[in-house]
Amino acid sequence: MAEIVIVPNKTAAGELVADEIAKLIARRPDAVLGLATGSTPLPVYEALRPRLEGVDLSQVRGFALDEYVGIDPAHPESYRSVITREVVDPLGLDPARIRVPDGSLEGIEHHGEDYEAAIAEAGGVDLQILGIGTDGHIGFNEPGSSFASRTRVKTLTQQTREDNARFFDSIDDVPMHCITQGLGTILEARHLVLLAFGEGKAEAVAGAVEGPVTASLPGSAIQLHPHVTVVVDEAAASRLAHADYYRYTYANKPAWQGL
Ligand code: PGA
C-alpha cells in the first residue's frame, strides 16, 4: 500500500518532499520530474529553492500533468504560465526541457500522443508530484476515467470548474476542456507523491487511500502502484480510518528507507 505520512502543516510537507526531490537530482542529474499545478504543490517548489541553489539543473527534465484546452498559453492561468512562474523561473530550470501538454486547438487530436511519445523518449517520469481534486481527480482525470487512459482531452466537471474559478475572473472564464496525462500514464511514473491539505480534501484522500479501487474515484488508482507516498496534514488525514497505524509505521520506519 501507499506510505501515508501525516505532517503538522504544508511547510513540513514541502520540506519532506523537496528533500526527496533534491536527493533524486543529486543521484540522477538528468532526473525526469512530474510537475503538478494548483495550490497544493507550491510548498514543495518553495522548499526546493534553497535545496537546489548551486546545483547543476541543466539536465533536469519535467512534464506537467495537464493544461486547459483553448487557453492562450500567455494567459497567466494557463498551466504553461503557472509552471513557468512557480517552477521553471524560481528554480532556474531549462525551459526547453520542461514540457506542458499542448492545449492549443490546432491539431489537438494529436497532442496527447505527441506528449506520450515525449515522456517515453525521456525514459519516463522518475517522481510524479500529485494533488487531488475534491472530486477525487488526479491530473484532470475526472471520475469515470479509465485506469488505462493515456494523455487525452477530457471535459472538466462542474465541481472542478467551481474549484478553479478562484484563479479566473468568473467561472464562465474557466475552460470546459483540458488535456491531461491519463491514469495509465501517471501509473507508469516510478514514484508517485500525492499531497493534500485541508478538510476539503479529507474525503477524497480517504477514498483514494482506503476506499475501493474504482474509476469513480480516480485517485484510488494509486493503490495499484508499487511506490506511492501520500503526504497530508492533519485536516486532510481526518477521515482516514487507520491514521494511527500510519503514524506508528512512519515513526518506526528504518532511516535508510527514505520516502
Ligand atoms: P489544488 O488542486 O492543489 O489547487 O487544490 C488539486 C487538484 O485539483 O488536483
Residues whose N, C-alpha, C, O or C-beta is under 5 A from the ligand:
A	BS01	PGA	T37 G38 S39 T40 G131 I132 G133 H137 G139
